[in-house]
Amino acid sequence: MSMRKRVEEVTSWMNDQNIEVAFINSTENVYYLSNFYTDPHERLMGIFLFKNAKPIFVLPAMEANQLRTAGWENEIIGYSDHENPWERIEKSIKKIDLGNVEQVALEKEVLTYGRSESFLSMFSEVQVVSVENKLNDMRVVKDADEIAVMRRAAKMADFGVQIGIDALVEGITEMEVLAKIEYELKRKGIREMSFSTMVLFGEKSGDPHGNPGERKLKAGDMVLFDLGVVLEGYCSDITRTVAYKSVTDKQREVYQTVLNAQLASLDISKPGTRVGDLDTIARDIITEAGFSEYFPHRIGHGLGINVHEYPSMSHLNDGILKEGMVYTIEPGIYLPSVGGVRIEDDVLITVDGFETLTKFPKELQIIS
C-alpha cells in the first residue's frame, strides 16, 4: 500500500469518527505513513492529519531534504534549533478552516505530556482519542512489499546465527562472538540491529534477557543466540540454542520440550485461529513436561517496523489470526544457574496456513 493510501485510510477513519485533527509522532508510525525513517533524538517530528485538509509534516530543517527525497509532497515545516516549532505549527494550522474542533487524536502511549500540552493549547476544550488502535490495525497486516523486505531481513538473521555458530571455540567470550556476528552483518550492509544482540553461554542462558559479557565458552555449555536486523525499516528476530561439544540427558529433554512446544504452536498458525491459543498449546506442553514455572513469558509478539509490536501473543489475547500477519513464536525453558533453551521463528500467516520467514535448522545441534 502506498503512503498516500495509508494517509487516506487514516483520514477516512477520522471522518467516520468526527476527528478534526490527528498528530502522529512516533518514529515507526511516521515511517509507515511517509516512507521517511529517521531518529530525531530530542527534537520534535511528526505528521498532522486533518479531516478535510492536506497533511503537514514538521521536522528539523536539516532533515527536510531527506523527507522530500522519500516522496513527501505536502507541506513541510522545517524548523531550526533556535525556533519553537509549535509557534510555526500554530500559524500553519490557523490557515486551515477546521470549523468547530471537538475531537483530536494523539498517540497516547508515546506522546510526551509536555508536547500534548503544546498541541492541545491550540484548541478550545476538546475530547482526546487514541490513534494507536487504528494504526495498529493497519500495520498488523503486511502488504506484499513489506513481506518481501521482511523475508530478506529474516535471511540476514539466519546468516547471523550461522556466523555465531562458526565462531564457537573453547575459551572465546560471549562478547567476542557477538562482535563477530555484528561485524559480518555490517559487511553485508546491515547498519542496525533490531535490538541488543544476545549471545549467552552455559548457566547465563538460563536468564531470558541475559546480558552478554566475558563468560568464556567451555564444553557442555548450551549457547543461546537471540538477534535480529533492521532492513529498510523492518525488523527480524530469531533465537537458536545449540550445545557445545556435549549435551546431558536433561539438556536434551529441555531442548526437545521447547521444540515440541514451538512446533505445536506453529502447527495451528493459520487464518481464523485465536491468537491466545498459540500460547496455550505451547504452554500446556511445557507444563506437562514439568517445566511450567520456567516458561515466564508469552509465546511471542507482533513483528514489523518495531521488533515488538501489536499484537501481544499471550494466552489472554482473543484476537484472530489474519492472512498477512507477521509475528514470532518463541517458547523457552530457563533453569536458573543451569541454563536455558529458546527457539524463535518469524512467522507469516498465509492464505491457508503459515510460512516461517526464518529458516535456520531447529534440530538440536552439538557443535564440536
N, C-alpha and C positions, 0 to 999 in steps of 0.2 A: 504494500500500500504506500502511495506517495505521501510525502509530508503534507502536501496540500489537502489530500483526502482525510488525513488524520486530523488536521485542524478543523476541517469542515465537519467531521463527525463530532468533535467536542462542541463546536458552536451550535450544531443541531441539537445536541443534548441540552445546552444552555437555553435554547429557545423553548424546548419542551418543559424545562424546569423553571422558566422565567428568571433566569440568572443573567443579569446585565453585564457583569464583568467577572473574569477569572484571571488569577495570577498564578503562573506555574514557574517555579524557580529551582527545582531540584535538577541537578546535572543530567540525570538519566531521562527525566520526562522532557526537559528542554531538548535533549538529543532526539528523542522519539518524535517530537513534533517539528523539528527544524533540520535534522541531519547535521547539526553542529555540536561537536563534542569538545568540551574544554573544562578545565577546573579553574574557576575564577578566584579561588582561595577565599579571602575575606570579602572580596568585592561583590557588589550586587549584580546579578544576572538573572534574567527571566523574560517570560513572554506574557504580555497582557492580551487576553482574548475578549472580544466583545460580541454581544448577541447579534448586533446589526452593524458592525463596522469592521474594518480590516485590522489585523493584529499589529501590535507594536512590540519590538524586541529591544530590551535595554541591556547594555553590557559595557565594560570598559572600552574606551575608544581604540585602544591599541589592538583590540581583537575584532574590530568591526570589519576589516578587510577579509579576515578568515570566514566570518559569517556570510558575507556576500558570495565568497567562493563556494561555500557549502550549498548555496542556492536560495538563500532568503531574499524575497523580492518585495517585502513590505517595509514599513517604516522602521528605522533603526535610531535609537537614542544612544549615541556613543559618548560617554562622559569621561572627563579626565579625573585624576586622583584628587584634584583640587576643587571639584564640584560636588554638590549634594545632588545625586541623581534624582531624588524624589521631587525636587523643585522642577526639574525638567519634565519628569513624568506627569506631574500635575498639570503643567502647561499644555502638554500634548493631549491629555485626556479631556481637558476643558474645551478643546476644539471639537470634540465629538458630541453630537446630540444624543445623550444617553437616556433622556427622559427622566422619569422618576425611578431612581435606583433603589430597589427594595431588597434584592438578594445579590450577594457576591460569593465567589467560590475561591478557596485557597487550598494549598496543600497543608492541611492542619498538622500532619505528622512531622513536617520538616521546616516550615517557615518559622523563623525566629520570632519571639514575642515583639522585639523592637521593630522589626520590619512589618509585622502585621499591624502594629500601631500606626506606622507611617502610611501604609496602604489604606487602612480604614479611616484615617483622618481626612481623606479626600472626599468622603461621603457623609451624608447625614446618617441617622440611625438606620442600619441595615442588618439583615439576617445573614450570617456567615454559614455556608455549607462547605462540605469537603469535596474536592475534585478528585481525590485519590481513587475512590472506588470506580469511577468512570474510566480513568486512565489504566487502572489495574485490569479491568475487564477487557480493554482494548489490547493491552500488552500481553495478556496471558496466552492469546492465540497468535502464533507466529505466522507470518506470510512466507512465501517461497524464498524471497531474498534473505530474510532473517535466518531461515533454516539453513540455507546454503552457507552463510557465514559461520553459523554455529557448528556445522559439520567440520569445517576447516579448523575452528578453534578446538574442537574435541580431538581432532587428529594431532594437533600440537600438544595437547595434554597427554595423549598416548605416547608421543615421542619423548616427552619429559620423563615419564615413568621409566621408559627403556634406558634413557641416559642415566637415571638414578641407579637402576639395577646394574648397569655395566660398570658403574663407579665403585661398587662394593668390593672392598678388600679389607682384610683384617687390620684393625688399627686406625682406619680412616674415621674422621669425626662426622657427626651429623651435618655440621655447617660446611664442611668440605664437600660433601655430596650435594648439598643444597646449592652451593656455589657452582658446581659443575652443571647441574640441571639448568640454572638460570643463564649461565654463560652460553650454553649451547642453544637455548631458546632464543636468546638475543642474536646469536649468529644466524638464526633462521628468520630474523626480522621482528620478533616479538619485543615490544617496548615495555610492556607492563604485565605483571601477573595479576590475576583476578583477586588474589588475597595472599597473605604471607605464606609462602611455601612451607610445608611441614615435612621433615624427614626425622623420624623418631626410631631409636634403636631399643631393643630389649624391653626392660620394665617401663621405659618412657612412653612406649606405645600404649600403655595402659591408661594414659590421660587423653581423652578425646580431643582436646585442644592444647596439646603439649607444645612446648617451645624448644626448637632445636638448639643445641649448644655444642659443647666439647666432648660429649659422650662418645667413646670410641667403640667401634664395631668389634664384636667377638663372636666366636662360634656359638650357635644355639640361640642367637638373637632373632626375634621377629623384627622385621623392618617395615614401618608404615610410611608410605608416601601419600601426601594429600596436596594436590596442586592444580592450578588452572591458569589460563591465559586470557588476556583481553585482546580480541582481534576485531578491528573495525567497529569497536564499541560494544561487542558482545562477548560474554564470558563462557568459559568451560570450567569443569570441576570434576576431578577424578580422584579416587582413592584406591590404592592397591597395597596389599600386605604380602610380603614374602618371608621365607625363612632363610637364615644364613647358615650354611654348612650342615645343620642337623635340625631335627624337629622332634619334640616329645609327643607322646600319645595325647596328652592334654592339649597341646597346641593344635594338633590335628583335629581334635574334637571341636575345639572352639572355632577353628577355621571352617570346618565343614558345616557347623551350625549356622554361622554367618552366611556362608554361600547358599545354603538351603533357604534361608530366610530371604535373601536377596532375589533368588530365582523365583520363589513363590510370589513375591510382590510384583516382579516383572510379569509373571505369567498372567496376572489379572489386569494388567495395564492395557486398557482399551477404552474406546468411547463408551460412555454410559456408566462406567464403574464409579462408585462412590470413592472420593479421594481418601477418606479416612480408612477405608478397607485395606488400602495398600500398607498402612502402618499396622493395622490389626493382625493381618495374616502373618506378617513377618514377626511381630511381637509374640504371637502365640507360639510360633516355632521355637523362638529363643527361650520363652518361658517354659515350654515343655521339656527343653533340654536342661533346665535348672539354672539358667543364667539371667533371669528376668531383672534382677537388681543391677546387673552390669550392662544394661542397654538403656542409658539415661536420656537419650534424645529422640526426636521424631525421626521418621523414616527418610525424610528428605525435604526439599524446598524447590520452589519455582526457580527458573534459571533464564537469564536473558541479558538485558543491558546491565542489570545487577547480578552479582553472583548469588545473592539471596534475595529473591523477590516473591511476589504473590504467585501461587498460594503457599501457605504453610501446610506441609503434608503430615499433619498429626491425625491421630485416630478420631479427634473431635470434629474434623472437617467434613461437613455434609455436602460439599460441592461435588460436581460431577466432571469427570474427565472428558475433554473435548478434543477432536482432531486438531492438531497444530500446537497443543500444549507441550512445553518442554520443562522437565523437572529432574531432580536427582532421586535415586533410590540408593540409600547408604546405611544399611543396618550395621551395627557394631557390637562387640562384646569387649569390655575393658576390665581386666583384672588388676586391681591396684598392686603395685610393687612386683607384678609378674609380667604383664604385657597385654596387648590387645590386638584385635583384628577388626578392620573396617574394609568393606568392599563397596565402592560407589561408581555408578554409571550415570551419564546424562541420557535421559530418555525422551524420545519424541513420540507422541501419540499419532498414529496413522489412521487411515480411514477405517481399518478393521482390527487394529492391534497396536503394536509398538515397534520402534526401532531404537536400539542403543547407539547413540552417536559416538560414544567412547567404545573402542573395540579391543583394548588390551586384554589378553587372556586372563581368566579369573581362577583357573585351577591352581591349587597350591604349588608354588614353585620353591624348590630348595636350591639356593644359589651357592655354587661351590667356588 
